[in-house]
Amino acid sequence: MPEILLPIHTDRLVLRRFEGRDLDAFHAYHSLAETARFLPGPAKSYTKSMEYVGKYANFVYEKEGDWLSLAIEAKDEPGLLGEVVLKWLPGRGQAEIGWSTAPQARGKGYATEAAAAVLDLGFGDLGLRRIEARLDELNTASAALCQRLGMRLEARHVDKWFYKGQWATELVYAVLADEWSRESEPTPGP
Ligand SMILES: CC(C)(COP(=O)(O)OP(=O)(O)OC[C@H]1O[C@@H](n2cnc3c(N)ncnc32)[C@H](O)[C@@H]1OP(=O)(O)O)[C@@H](O)C(=O)NCCC(=O)NCCS
């Protein structure tokens, strides 16, 4: 795997490695039931947040199963706004993307902007072929995000998971490298 050059700058954001100072802000949104609703496990305890921030801060992306984990921060205002993660899946050129943002950072397109930068990284320097997202059908905010990114709805797996006390239907969205580069090209003028 090539070296991952951080931080990544987008129009409004900086994507960087997590640091210890992110712990309180991370815990502030991951301790909320609304954040945990569509994530595995309950709302995070402080020690669970410590575990995650430690893992994210020290991530290595060298082999299948590794997670690339980036902190999202606004360019003009320091402070953690959320995270975007990329899991290296088994098989050549495969990965899964995931995201969470703090409630005050939602509704501004930040998650879309951060995820697009990670797709650029994945299909660029990381040389991936396919990036997918797996989500609960009831997570309409995540489905809308996939659609804004131009990801294709590939599958709907009925009652695929039992979590949070109920059966959940899984949606699988995906985008391929050549689809992403086509999407990313500026629309030609008349
Ligand atoms: C999933 C999650 C990250 C989506 O957040 P989000 O704020 O809806 O997504 P974005 O940051 O891309 O913002 C999109 C919204 O900002 C609006 N927006 C404003 N400016 C925008 C811009 N420049 N670009 C794109 N969208 C913009 C969009 O219209 C959209 O608004 P809408 O929700 O009213 O349609 C968030 O809901 C979350 O963290 N949920 C909890 C954790 C979770 O479920 N994670 C995923 C598990 S699969």
The ligand as an SDF file (V2000), in Angstrom:
LIG
                    3D

 48 50  0  0  0  0  0  0  0  0999 V2000
  -25.1090    9.6390    8.3240 C   0  0  0  0  0  0  0  0  0  0  0  0
  -24.7480   11.0880    8.6100 C   0  0  0  0  0  0  0  0  0  0  0  0
  -23.2400   11.2570    8.6320 C   0  0  0  0  0  0  0  0  0  0  0  0
  -25.3490   11.9650    7.4990 C   0  0  0  0  0  0  0  0  0  0  0  0
  -25.1890   13.3210    7.8430 O   0  0  0  0  0  0  0  0  0  0  0  0
  -25.8680   14.4590    6.9370 P   0  0  0  0  0  0  0  0  0  0  0  0
  -25.7040   15.7470    7.6380 O   0  0  0  0  0  0  0  0  0  0  0  0
  -27.2400   14.0480    6.5270 O   0  0  0  0  0  0  0  0  0  0  0  0
  -24.9680   14.4390    5.6050 O   0  0  0  0  0  0  0  0  0  0  0  0
  -24.1220   15.6390    4.9810 P   0  0  0  0  0  0  0  0  0  0  0  0
  -23.1420   16.1410    5.9740 O   0  0  0  0  0  0  0  0  0  0  0  0
  -23.6070   15.1520    3.6910 O   0  0  0  0  0  0  0  0  0  0  0  0
  -25.1960   16.7940    4.7760 O   0  0  0  0  0  0  0  0  0  0  0  0
  -26.2610   16.6280    3.8530 C   0  0  0  0  0  0  0  0  0  0  0  0
  -27.3480   17.6350    4.1470 C   0  0  0  0  0  0  0  0  0  0  0  0
  -26.7840   18.9440    4.0950 O   0  0  0  0  0  0  0  0  0  0  0  0
  -27.3890   19.6750    3.0180 C   0  0  0  0  0  0  0  0  0  0  0  0
  -26.3170   20.4800    2.4330 N   0  0  0  0  0  0  0  0  0  0  0  0
  -26.0870   21.7830    2.7290 C   0  0  0  0  0  0  0  0  0  0  0  0
  -24.9940   22.1980    2.0790 N   0  0  0  0  0  0  0  0  0  0  0  0
  -24.5300   21.1610    1.3520 C   0  0  0  0  0  0  0  0  0  0  0  0
  -23.4390   21.0000    0.4740 C   0  0  0  0  0  0  0  0  0  0  0  0
  -22.5760   21.9990    0.2290 N   0  0  0  0  0  0  0  0  0  0  0  0
  -23.2170   19.7890   -0.1040 N   0  0  0  0  0  0  0  0  0  0  0  0
  -24.0770   18.7610    0.1360 C   0  0  0  0  0  0  0  0  0  0  0  0
  -25.1290   18.8710    0.9800 N   0  0  0  0  0  0  0  0  0  0  0  0
  -25.3780   20.0580    1.5760 C   0  0  0  0  0  0  0  0  0  0  0  0
  -27.9980   18.6320    2.1210 C   0  0  0  0  0  0  0  0  0  0  0  0
  -29.0670   19.1610    1.3750 O   0  0  0  0  0  0  0  0  0  0  0  0
  -28.4730   17.6290    3.1390 C   0  0  0  0  0  0  0  0  0  0  0  0
  -29.5960   18.1390    3.7900 O   0  0  0  0  0  0  0  0  0  0  0  0
  -30.9040   17.2280    4.0780 P   0  0  0  0  0  0  0  0  0  0  0  0
  -30.4820   16.1800    5.0680 O   0  0  0  0  0  0  0  0  0  0  0  0
  -31.8580   18.2110    4.6440 O   0  0  0  0  0  0  0  0  0  0  0  0
  -31.3000   16.6510    2.7610 O   0  0  0  0  0  0  0  0  0  0  0  0
  -25.3510   11.5510    9.9910 C   0  0  0  0  0  0  0  0  0  0  0  0
  -26.7480   11.4700    9.9230 O   0  0  0  0  0  0  0  0  0  0  0  0
  -24.8460   10.7190   11.1660 C   0  0  0  0  0  0  0  0  0  0  0  0
  -23.7440   10.9240   11.6600 O   0  0  0  0  0  0  0  0  0  0  0  0
  -25.6890    9.7970   11.6570 N   0  0  0  0  0  0  0  0  0  0  0  0
  -25.3530    8.9970   12.8540 C   0  0  0  0  0  0  0  0  0  0  0  0
  -24.2790    7.9600   12.6270 C   0  0  0  0  0  0  0  0  0  0  0  0
  -24.6520    6.9980   11.5060 C   0  0  0  0  0  0  0  0  0  0  0  0
  -25.7800    6.5530   11.3780 O   0  0  0  0  0  0  0  0  0  0  0  0
  -23.6500    6.6540   10.6800 N   0  0  0  0  0  0  0  0  0  0  0  0
  -23.8220    5.7780    9.5350 C   0  0  0  0  0  0  0  0  0  0  0  0
  -24.0360    4.3560    9.8490 C   0  0  0  0  0  0  0  0  0  0  0  0
  -24.3280    3.4380    8.3420 S   0  0  0  0  0  0  0  0  0  0  0  0
  1  2  1  0
  2  3  1  0
  2  4  1  0
  2 36  1  0
  4  5  1  0
  5  6  1  0
  6  7  2  0
  6  8  1  0
  6  9  1  0
  9 10  1  0
 10 11  2  0
 10 12  1  0
 10 13  1  0
 13 14  1  0
 14 15  1  0
 15 16  1  0
 15 30  1  0
 16 17  1  0
 17 18  1  0
 17 28  1  0
 18 19  1  0
 18 27  1  0
 19 20  2  0
 20 21  1  0
 21 22  1  0
 21 27  2  0
 22 23  1  0
 22 24  2  0
 24 25  1  0
 25 26  2  0
 26 27  1  0
 28 29  1  0
 28 30  1  0
 30 31  1  0
 31 32  1  0
 32 33  2  0
 32 34  1  0
 32 35  1  0
 36 37  1  0
 36 38  1  0
 38 39  2  0
 38 40  1  0
 40 41  1  0
 41 42  1  0
 42 43  1  0
 43 44  2  0
 43 45  1  0
 45 46  1  0
 46 47  1  0
 47 48  1  0
M  END
$$$$
